[in-house]
Amino acid sequence: VQLQASGGGLVQPGGSLRLSCVASGLDFSFYNLGWYRQPPGKQREQVAIITSGGRTNYADSVKGRFIISGHNAENTVSLQMNNLDPEDTAVYYCVAMAPRSAYWGQGTQVTVSS
């Protein structure tokens, strides 16, 4: 099983990025999917979740700016990030979650700076 995240980079405040995570050896259809992030010097935190039934949940800090999508034919989960703020700077991780297991991607760096 492997989750490969991509799409990170350097962006100016107010800009946008789209993160994607593709799975191999795992069918996303049966898992809740999510994005977490770890800012410098801080603990990892949940950003957005989409359940296998399609329900979404967002951290208060990203509501209205980020959109999670997934459970598609391409077996990917994506995070559209708009109106980015320096506080969004972090390593972003995708995850596929089931009651007794979780599979994490390797992380992709997002830096928001002018």
Secondary structure, DSSP 8 states (H G I E B T S, - for coil): -EEEEE--EEE-TT--EEEEEEEESS-GGGSEEEEEEE-TTS--EEEEEE-TTS-EEE-TTTTTTEEEEE-STT-EEEEEE-S--GGG-EEEEEEEEETTEEEE---EEEEE--
